[in-house]
Amino acid sequence: MQRDDPSADVLREDGRDETPNERADRNWDELMQELRVMQTGTQVLSGFLLAVAFQPRFTELDPLQVGLYLVLVGLAALATILALAPVGMHRSLFGQRRKPDLVRMGSMMVKADLVAVGALSVGVTALIVDFTLDRTFAIVVLAVGTLVVLGLWLVLPLVARSTMRS
């Protein structure tokens, strides 16, 4: 199959002249870059959460704060596992010519990881505000943070897509 053969179905809607394998390789590289960016934030938040339990003031947390803390530790573990899963899958499927499947599954995992990281970020902020200021303000921070994440990660892309089509 020649690259300049229009019947080869090489040209895509976005105008890129790439084969399906080249597209899968490019998409995989983009997924890995996204995971690198998310990994740093997840590591910082996870490290913070793990260190909190060993601080003298940890015993001052009320039962609701302890419950939130444990949920956040679980989210941090989940985010870490989700970020590592595409890499593990890549190792398992390496050399089997399954890159398009890997990209599809990896993309789903990155989306799930974004949900976990978003919830983790907002939750850690709310826990800190609850402990240092008060619960009412923490609930406001939790609500506003959730709206900001939803707005930036869901609404803004939808708006951008609809304006691009017009």
Secondary structure as UniProt FT lines:
FT   TURN            3..4
FT   HELIX           6..8
FT   TURN            13..14
FT   HELIX           20..52
FT   TURN            53..54
FT   HELIX           56..60
FT   HELIX           63..93
FT   TURN            94..95
FT   HELIX           99..132
FT   HELIX           135..150
FT   HELIX           151..155
FT   HELIX           156..165
//
